[in-house]
């Protein structure tokens, strides 16, 4: 099968970063609405002190709907590798295979966060080794009869090389005003010899900016003006056209948006997910 055919034939799916920012009944209702709209995955960030820890919250989320659940994404320096792997494996078992472990080296400013938490300041060069250790421990815990999907958030060449070896799904960490041409080049340079699913982190939809997915100074107009793939139109027909274009021209088939925009895109998701 040609690369173009593979892109066109990979099913589209849609995830939502849905942190607990309101009372629990409202969050539960939000998750049920996502399930009814055709979204495939409920995702939670790993940001200490912003919300409940992702592991327990995802375990609860998995009991509310039949959707997949996942981290977007674990920060490797925040926990010992085996603890992260144990939690991920446990979630995979408890959800009967509906958990996906997203992992990366941490958000911008991770060194300051570690210092605030009283944790060791892990050198940048060692954080990728921690990611590898987590995945290795997860595979040991899973054993031969289970395969917890691993989603890796990657930036530079070393991270991309690690993802090429280990990840089931890859999302690229890139500037929010990176142009379409630059992102296309980034993807083309990725050695996707294992056929990993390519996921696109989309923090801006129309005029809506997802707080847990974007930097505090994100300018929606600037992101849109840059022709950045961090933006999707708020108009449903334009968004659907753009999603198809990104799959066919670049290979993205998994689109992750914030809860703030989930309702706006619900008609698109319902149509493209075959609902």
C-alpha positions as CSV (number, residue, x, y, z in Angstrom):
1,X,0.0,0.0,0.0
2,X,1.3,3.4,-0.9
3,X,1.9,6.1,1.8
4,X,-1.0,8.2,0.4
5,X,-3.3,5.2,0.5
6,X,-2.3,4.4,4.1
7,X,-3.1,8.0,5.1
8,X,-6.5,8.0,3.5
9,X,-7.4,4.6,4.9
10,X,-6.5,5.2,8.5
11,X,-9.7,5.9,10.5
12,X,-10.2,9.3,11.9
13,X,-10.7,9.6,15.7
14,X,-11.1,12.5,18.1
15,X,-10.0,13.0,21.7
16,X,-10.9,15.7,24.2
17,X,-8.7,17.1,27.0
18,X,-11.4,17.4,29.7
19,X,-9.9,18.4,33.0
20,X,-12.0,18.7,36.1
21,X,-12.5,22.5,36.3
22,X,-16.0,22.6,37.7
23,X,-18.0,20.6,40.1
24,X,-18.1,16.8,39.7
25,X,-21.7,16.5,38.5
26,X,-21.0,19.0,35.7
27,X,-17.9,17.1,34.7
28,X,-19.8,13.8,34.6
29,X,-22.5,15.4,32.4
30,X,-19.7,16.8,30.1
31,X,-18.2,13.3,29.7
32,X,-21.6,11.8,28.8
33,X,-22.1,14.5,26.2
34,X,-18.8,13.7,24.7
35,X,-19.7,10.1,24.4
36,X,-23.0,11.0,22.7
37,X,-21.1,13.2,20.2
38,X,-18.8,10.6,18.7
39,X,-15.5,11.4,20.5
40,X,-13.4,8.4,21.1
41,X,-11.1,9.4,24.0
42,X,-11.3,11.4,27.2
43,X,-7.9,12.8,28.1
44,X,-6.5,14.4,31.2
45,X,-3.3,16.5,31.7
46,X,-0.7,15.8,34.2
47,X,-0.4,19.1,36.0
48,X,0.0,18.8,39.8
49,X,-2.1,21.2,41.9
50,X,-4.3,22.2,39.0
51,X,-6.8,19.3,39.3
52,X,-7.1,15.8,40.7
53,X,-4.3,13.4,39.7
54,X,-4.9,11.9,36.2
55,X,-4.9,8.2,37.3
56,X,-7.8,8.3,39.7
57,X,-9.7,10.8,37.6
58,X,-9.4,8.6,34.5
59,X,-10.5,5.5,36.5
60,X,-13.7,7.4,37.4
61,X,-14.1,8.7,33.8
62,X,-14.0,5.1,32.5
63,X,-16.9,4.2,34.7
64,X,-19.1,7.1,33.4
65,X,-18.8,6.3,29.6
66,X,-17.5,3.5,27.5
67,X,-15.0,5.7,25.8
68,X,-11.2,5.2,25.8
69,X,-9.3,7.2,28.4
70,X,-5.7,8.5,28.5
71,X,-3.2,10.9,29.8
72,X,-2.3,13.9,27.7
73,X,0.4,13.5,28.8
74,X,2.3,12.1,31.9
75,X,5.4,14.2,32.7
76,X,8.2,11.7,33.0
77,X,10.2,13.6,35.7
78,X,7.3,13.9,38.2
79,X,7.3,10.2,39.3
80,X,9.7,7.3,39.4
81,X,9.5,5.4,36.1
82,X,8.1,2.2,37.7
83,X,5.4,4.1,39.5
84,X,4.2,5.7,36.3
85,X,4.3,2.3,34.5
86,X,2.4,0.6,37.4
87,X,-0.3,3.2,37.3
88,X,-0.6,3.0,33.5
89,X,-0.8,-0.8,33.6
90,X,-3.3,-0.8,36.4
91,X,-5.5,1.6,34.4
92,X,-5.2,-0.7,31.4
93,X,-6.4,-3.6,33.5
94,X,-9.2,-1.8,35.3
95,X,-10.6,-0.3,32.1
96,X,-10.3,-3.6,30.3
97,X,-8.0,-2.2,27.7
98,X,-9.5,1.2,27.2
99,X,-6.5,3.2,28.6
100,X,-3.8,4.9,26.5
101,X,-0.6,6.1,28.2
102,X,0.5,9.5,26.8
103,X,3.9,10.4,28.0
104,X,6.5,13.2,27.4
105,X,9.3,15.0,29.2
106,X,7.1,17.7,30.7
107,X,5.5,21.0,29.9
108,X,7.6,24.1,29.4
109,X,8.9,25.2,32.7
110,X,9.1,21.7,34.1
111,X,12.4,22.5,35.9
112,X,10.6,25.2,37.9
113,X,7.7,22.8,38.6
114,X,10.0,20.1,39.9
115,X,11.7,22.6,42.2
116,X,8.3,23.8,43.6
117,X,7.4,20.2,44.3
118,X,10.6,19.4,46.0
119,X,11.6,16.9,43.4
120,X,15.1,16.3,41.9
121,X,15.9,18.7,39.0
122,X,16.2,16.1,36.3
123,X,18.7,17.3,33.6
124,X,17.0,17.7,30.2
125,X,19.2,15.1,28.7
126,X,18.0,12.5,31.2
127,X,14.3,13.0,30.7
128,X,14.1,11.0,27.5
129,X,15.8,8.1,29.3
130,X,13.1,8.3,31.9
131,X,10.5,8.0,29.2
132,X,12.2,4.9,27.8
133,X,12.4,3.4,31.3
134,X,8.6,4.0,31.8
135,X,7.8,2.3,28.5
136,X,10.1,-0.6,29.3
137,X,8.6,-1.1,32.7
138,X,5.1,-0.9,31.3
139,X,5.9,-3.6,28.7
140,X,7.2,-5.9,31.5
141,X,4.1,-5.3,33.6
142,X,1.8,-5.9,30.6
143,X,3.5,-9.2,29.8
144,X,2.8,-11.1,26.5
145,X,-1.0,-10.9,26.7
146,X,-1.5,-7.1,27.0
147,X,-0.4,-4.1,25.1
148,X,-1.2,-0.8,26.6
149,X,-1.0,1.8,23.7
150,X,1.8,4.4,24.2
151,X,1.3,8.0,22.9
152,X,4.5,10.0,22.9
153,X,4.7,13.8,22.7
154,X,8.0,14.6,20.9
155,X,9.9,17.6,19.9
156,X,13.6,17.3,18.9
157,X,15.4,14.6,16.9
158,X,16.3,12.4,19.9
159,X,12.7,12.3,21.1
160,X,11.4,11.5,17.6
161,X,13.9,8.7,17.3
162,X,12.7,7.2,20.6
163,X,9.1,7.5,19.5
164,X,10.0,5.8,16.2
165,X,11.1,2.8,18.2
166,X,8.5,2.6,20.9
167,X,5.3,4.7,20.3
168,X,1.9,3.5,19.0
169,X,0.8,7.1,18.5
170,X,3.0,10.2,18.1
171,X,2.1,13.9,18.7
172,X,4.6,16.6,17.8
173,X,5.4,19.4,20.3
174,X,5.8,22.5,18.1
175,X,5.4,26.3,18.4
176,X,1.7,27.3,18.1
177,X,2.5,29.7,15.3
178,X,4.5,27.1,13.3
179,X,3.3,27.3,9.7
180,X,1.6,24.4,7.9
181,X,4.7,24.1,5.6
182,X,7.0,23.8,8.6
183,X,4.8,21.2,10.3
184,X,4.5,19.2,7.1
185,X,8.3,19.2,6.9
186,X,8.6,18.1,10.5
187,X,6.2,15.1,9.9
188,X,8.0,14.2,6.6
189,X,11.3,14.0,8.5
190,X,9.9,11.7,11.1
191,X,11.0,8.1,10.6
192,X,7.6,6.5,10.8
193,X,8.8,3.0,9.7
194,X,6.4,1.3,12.2
195,X,3.3,3.1,10.9
196,X,2.5,4.9,14.2
197,X,-0.7,6.8,14.3
198,X,-0.1,10.6,14.0
199,X,-2.0,12.8,16.4
200,X,-2.5,16.5,16.2
201,X,-2.8,18.7,19.3
202,X,-5.3,21.5,18.4
203,X,-5.6,24.1,21.2
204,X,-7.4,26.8,19.2
205,X,-10.8,26.2,17.5
206,X,-12.4,29.3,16.1
207,X,-12.0,31.9,18.8
208,X,-11.8,29.3,21.6
209,X,-8.5,28.6,23.3
210,X,-8.1,25.5,25.5
211,X,-6.5,26.6,28.7
212,X,-4.9,23.3,29.5
213,X,-3.6,22.9,26.0
214,X,-2.2,26.3,25.2
215,X,0.2,28.8,26.6
216,X,-1.2,31.6,28.8
217,X,-0.4,34.2,26.2
218,X,-1.9,32.4,23.2
219,X,-3.4,34.8,20.6
220,X,-6.0,32.9,18.6
221,X,-5.9,35.5,15.8
222,X,-2.1,35.1,15.5
223,X,-2.3,31.3,15.4
224,X,-4.9,31.5,12.7
225,X,-3.0,34.0,10.7
226,X,0.1,31.8,10.7
227,X,-1.8,29.0,8.9
228,X,-0.8,26.9,11.9
229,X,-2.2,23.4,12.4
230,X,-2.7,24.4,16.1
231,X,-5.9,26.0,14.7
232,X,-9.2,24.6,13.3
233,X,-12.0,26.7,12.0
234,X,-15.1,27.1,14.1
235,X,-17.3,26.6,11.1
236,X,-18.2,22.9,10.9
237,X,-18.0,22.5,7.2
238,X,-14.6,24.3,7.0
239,X,-13.4,22.2,10.0
240,X,-14.4,19.0,8.3
241,X,-12.6,20.0,5.1
242,X,-9.5,20.9,7.0
243,X,-9.4,17.7,8.9
244,X,-9.7,15.7,5.7
245,X,-6.9,17.8,4.2
246,X,-4.6,17.2,7.1
247,X,-5.1,13.5,7.0
248,X,-4.6,13.2,3.2
249,X,-1.7,15.6,2.8
250,X,0.2,15.1,6.0
251,X,-1.1,11.9,7.7
252,X,-2.8,13.2,10.9
253,X,-5.7,11.0,11.8
254,X,-6.2,11.6,15.5
255,X,-7.3,15.1,16.4
256,X,-7.2,16.2,20.1
257,X,-9.1,19.4,21.1
258,X,-10.0,21.0,24.4
259,X,-13.3,20.6,26.1
260,X,-14.0,24.3,25.4
261,X,-14.4,23.5,21.7
262,X,-15.8,20.0,21.9
263,X,-19.4,21.2,21.5
264,X,-18.5,23.4,18.5
265,X,-16.9,20.5,16.7
266,X,-19.5,17.9,17.8
267,X,-21.4,17.9,14.4
268,X,-18.1,17.4,12.6
269,X,-17.0,14.6,14.9
270,X,-20.4,12.9,14.6
271,X,-20.1,13.0,10.8
272,X,-16.5,12.0,10.4
273,X,-16.5,9.3,13.2
274,X,-19.4,7.6,11.4
275,X,-22.1,8.5,13.9
